[in-house]
Amino acid sequence: MPKRILQGVVVSDKTDKTVVVKVERSFLHPLLKKTIRRTKKYHAHDETNSVKVGEQVRIIECPPKSKLKTWEVVTAK
């Protein structure tokens, strides 16, 4: 099974080697037929601490690195 890749914005880089990425998705509500936006925050591993708040990044699934971290930063745009 291929690993999922998500794109989002870094909202926090305060912890060592970890960033919090906000990913937004849009979908059509099944009953109301209205486009709805939902956001979710993911903790992602950043080995080099190179990503800063406000940057667009891509994250990819990985084996668990800690209780919250199951994603890694792949590229910063």
PyMOL commands that place a pseudoatom at each C-alpha (Angstrom):
pseudoatom trace, name=CA, resn=MET, resi=1, chain=A, elem=C, hetatm=0, pos=[0.000, 0.000, 0.000]
pseudoatom trace, name=CA, resn=PRO, resi=2, chain=A, elem=C, hetatm=0, pos=[1.466, 3.401, -0.953]
pseudoatom trace, name=CA, resn=LYS, resi=3, chain=A, elem=C, hetatm=0, pos=[2.207, 5.933, 1.740]
pseudoatom trace, name=CA, resn=ARG, resi=4, chain=A, elem=C, hetatm=0, pos=[-0.084, 8.937, 1.918]
pseudoatom trace, name=CA, resn=ILE, resi=5, chain=A, elem=C, hetatm=0, pos=[1.343, 12.383, 1.181]
pseudoatom trace, name=CA, resn=LEU, resi=6, chain=A, elem=C, hetatm=0, pos=[-0.371, 15.488, 2.540]
pseudoatom trace, name=CA, resn=GLN, resi=7, chain=A, elem=C, hetatm=0, pos=[0.327, 19.180, 2.015]
pseudoatom trace, name=CA, resn=GLY, resi=8, chain=A, elem=C, hetatm=0, pos=[-0.175, 21.860, 4.635]
pseudoatom trace, name=CA, resn=VAL, resi=9, chain=A, elem=C, hetatm=0, pos=[1.136, 24.884, 6.509]
pseudoatom trace, name=CA, resn=VAL, resi=10, chain=A, elem=C, hetatm=0, pos=[3.452, 24.760, 9.525]
pseudoatom trace, name=CA, resn=VAL, resi=11, chain=A, elem=C, hetatm=0, pos=[1.717, 26.309, 12.547]
pseudoatom trace, name=CA, resn=SER, resi=12, chain=A, elem=C, hetatm=0, pos=[4.290, 25.480, 15.247]
pseudoatom trace, name=CA, resn=ASP, resi=13, chain=A, elem=C, hetatm=0, pos=[8.001, 24.633, 15.378]
pseudoatom trace, name=CA, resn=LYS, resi=14, chain=A, elem=C, hetatm=0, pos=[8.633, 25.059, 19.106]
pseudoatom trace, name=CA, resn=THR, resi=15, chain=A, elem=C, hetatm=0, pos=[9.548, 21.457, 19.923]
pseudoatom trace, name=CA, resn=ASP, resi=16, chain=A, elem=C, hetatm=0, pos=[12.874, 19.897, 18.946]
pseudoatom trace, name=CA, resn=LYS, resi=17, chain=A, elem=C, hetatm=0, pos=[12.772, 17.960, 15.641]
pseudoatom trace, name=CA, resn=THR, resi=18, chain=A, elem=C, hetatm=0, pos=[8.970, 18.270, 15.475]
pseudoatom trace, name=CA, resn=VAL, resi=19, chain=A, elem=C, hetatm=0, pos=[6.636, 20.585, 13.593]
pseudoatom trace, name=CA, resn=VAL, resi=20, chain=A, elem=C, hetatm=0, pos=[2.850, 20.849, 13.689]
pseudoatom trace, name=CA, resn=VAL, resi=21, chain=A, elem=C, hetatm=0, pos=[1.326, 20.969, 10.212]
pseudoatom trace, name=CA, resn=LYS, resi=22, chain=A, elem=C, hetatm=0, pos=[-2.251, 22.141, 9.536]
pseudoatom trace, name=CA, resn=VAL, resi=23, chain=A, elem=C, hetatm=0, pos=[-3.816, 20.281, 6.602]
pseudoatom trace, name=CA, resn=GLU, resi=24, chain=A, elem=C, hetatm=0, pos=[-7.032, 21.566, 5.063]
pseudoatom trace, name=CA, resn=ARG, resi=25, chain=A, elem=C, hetatm=0, pos=[-9.435, 19.461, 3.015]
pseudoatom trace, name=CA, resn=SER, resi=26, chain=A, elem=C, hetatm=0, pos=[-12.610, 20.335, 1.112]
pseudoatom trace, name=CA, resn=PHE, resi=27, chain=A, elem=C, hetatm=0, pos=[-15.523, 18.030, 0.469]
pseudoatom trace, name=CA, resn=LEU, resi=28, chain=A, elem=C, hetatm=0, pos=[-19.132, 18.184, -0.628]
pseudoatom trace, name=CA, resn=HIS, resi=29, chain=A, elem=C, hetatm=0, pos=[-21.667, 17.735, 2.168]
pseudoatom trace, name=CA, resn=PRO, resi=30, chain=A, elem=C, hetatm=0, pos=[-23.822, 14.736, 1.231]
pseudoatom trace, name=CA, resn=LEU, resi=31, chain=A, elem=C, hetatm=0, pos=[-27.136, 16.248, 2.279]
pseudoatom trace, name=CA, resn=LEU, resi=32, chain=A, elem=C, hetatm=0, pos=[-26.672, 19.992, 1.896]
pseudoatom trace, name=CA, resn=LYS, resi=33, chain=A, elem=C, hetatm=0, pos=[-24.588, 19.774, -1.326]
pseudoatom trace, name=CA, resn=LYS, resi=34, chain=A, elem=C, hetatm=0, pos=[-22.380, 22.532, 0.019]
pseudoatom trace, name=CA, resn=THR, resi=35, chain=A, elem=C, hetatm=0, pos=[-18.569, 22.592, -0.059]
pseudoatom trace, name=CA, resn=ILE, resi=36, chain=A, elem=C, hetatm=0, pos=[-17.180, 22.360, 3.467]
pseudoatom trace, name=CA, resn=ARG, resi=37, chain=A, elem=C, hetatm=0, pos=[-13.609, 22.993, 4.637]
pseudoatom trace, name=CA, resn=ARG, resi=38, chain=A, elem=C, hetatm=0, pos=[-12.132, 20.975, 7.495]
pseudoatom trace, name=CA, resn=THR, resi=39, chain=A, elem=C, hetatm=0, pos=[-8.657, 21.278, 9.037]
pseudoatom trace, name=CA, resn=LYS, resi=40, chain=A, elem=C, hetatm=0, pos=[-6.594, 18.811, 11.008]
pseudoatom trace, name=CA, resn=LYS, resi=41, chain=A, elem=C, hetatm=0, pos=[-3.218, 19.180, 12.709]
pseudoatom trace, name=CA, resn=TYR, resi=42, chain=A, elem=C, hetatm=0, pos=[-0.485, 16.563, 12.341]
pseudoatom trace, name=CA, resn=HIS, resi=43, chain=A, elem=C, hetatm=0, pos=[2.766, 16.294, 14.301]
pseudoatom trace, name=CA, resn=ALA, resi=44, chain=A, elem=C, hetatm=0, pos=[5.583, 15.618, 11.843]
pseudoatom trace, name=CA, resn=HIS, resi=45, chain=A, elem=C, hetatm=0, pos=[9.252, 14.710, 12.316]
pseudoatom trace, name=CA, resn=ASP, resi=46, chain=A, elem=C, hetatm=0, pos=[11.771, 17.299, 11.049]
pseudoatom trace, name=CA, resn=GLU, resi=47, chain=A, elem=C, hetatm=0, pos=[15.283, 15.934, 11.618]
pseudoatom trace, name=CA, resn=THR, resi=48, chain=A, elem=C, hetatm=0, pos=[17.175, 19.114, 10.687]
pseudoatom trace, name=CA, resn=ASN, resi=49, chain=A, elem=C, hetatm=0, pos=[14.853, 21.702, 12.303]
pseudoatom trace, name=CA, resn=SER, resi=50, chain=A, elem=C, hetatm=0, pos=[14.916, 23.551, 8.967]
pseudoatom trace, name=CA, resn=VAL, resi=51, chain=A, elem=C, hetatm=0, pos=[11.192, 24.303, 8.626]
pseudoatom trace, name=CA, resn=LYS, resi=52, chain=A, elem=C, hetatm=0, pos=[9.746, 27.513, 10.058]
pseudoatom trace, name=CA, resn=VAL, resi=53, chain=A, elem=C, hetatm=0, pos=[6.219, 28.691, 10.900]
pseudoatom trace, name=CA, resn=GLY, resi=54, chain=A, elem=C, hetatm=0, pos=[4.162, 29.712, 7.872]
pseudoatom trace, name=CA, resn=GLU, resi=55, chain=A, elem=C, hetatm=0, pos=[5.987, 27.547, 5.325]
pseudoatom trace, name=CA, resn=GLN, resi=56, chain=A, elem=C, hetatm=0, pos=[4.147, 25.193, 2.978]
pseudoatom trace, name=CA, resn=VAL, resi=57, chain=A, elem=C, hetatm=0, pos=[5.374, 21.619, 3.466]
pseudoatom trace, name=CA, resn=ARG, resi=58, chain=A, elem=C, hetatm=0, pos=[4.598, 18.099, 2.333]
pseudoatom trace, name=CA, resn=ILE, resi=59, chain=A, elem=C, hetatm=0, pos=[4.447, 15.291, 4.880]
pseudoatom trace, name=CA, resn=ILE, resi=60, chain=A, elem=C, hetatm=0, pos=[4.507, 11.532, 4.314]
pseudoatom trace, name=CA, resn=GLU, resi=61, chain=A, elem=C, hetatm=0, pos=[3.405, 8.622, 6.485]
pseudoatom trace, name=CA, resn=CYS, resi=62, chain=A, elem=C, hetatm=0, pos=[6.109, 6.731, 8.368]
pseudoatom trace, name=CA, resn=PRO, resi=63, chain=A, elem=C, hetatm=0, pos=[6.352, 4.175, 11.160]
pseudoatom trace, name=CA, resn=PRO, resi=64, chain=A, elem=C, hetatm=0, pos=[5.617, 5.726, 14.584]
pseudoatom trace, name=CA, resn=LYS, resi=65, chain=A, elem=C, hetatm=0, pos=[8.497, 7.800, 15.955]
pseudoatom trace, name=CA, resn=SER, resi=66, chain=A, elem=C, hetatm=0, pos=[6.695, 8.715, 19.181]
pseudoatom trace, name=CA, resn=LYS, resi=67, chain=A, elem=C, hetatm=0, pos=[3.204, 8.767, 20.655]
pseudoatom trace, name=CA, resn=LEU, resi=68, chain=A, elem=C, hetatm=0, pos=[2.013, 11.553, 18.338]
pseudoatom trace, name=CA, resn=LYS, resi=69, chain=A, elem=C, hetatm=0, pos=[4.481, 11.485, 15.430]
pseudoatom trace, name=CA, resn=THR, resi=70, chain=A, elem=C, hetatm=0, pos=[3.651, 9.167, 12.531]
pseudoatom trace, name=CA, resn=TRP, resi=71, chain=A, elem=C, hetatm=0, pos=[4.495, 11.642, 9.755]
pseudoatom trace, name=CA, resn=GLU, resi=72, chain=A, elem=C, hetatm=0, pos=[7.775, 13.035, 8.342]
pseudoatom trace, name=CA, resn=VAL, resi=73, chain=A, elem=C, hetatm=0, pos=[8.462, 16.302, 6.556]
pseudoatom trace, name=CA, resn=VAL, resi=74, chain=A, elem=C, hetatm=0, pos=[9.472, 15.561, 2.959]
pseudoatom trace, name=CA, resn=THR, resi=75, chain=A, elem=C, hetatm=0, pos=[9.841, 18.932, 1.249]
pseudoatom trace, name=CA, resn=ALA, resi=76, chain=A, elem=C, hetatm=0, pos=[9.315, 22.563, 2.045]
pseudoatom trace, name=CA, resn=LYS, resi=77, chain=A, elem=C, hetatm=0, pos=[8.027, 24.721, -0.801]
for i in range(1, 77): cmd.bond("trace and resi %d" % i, "trace and resi %d" % (i + 1))
show_as sticks, trace
zoom trace
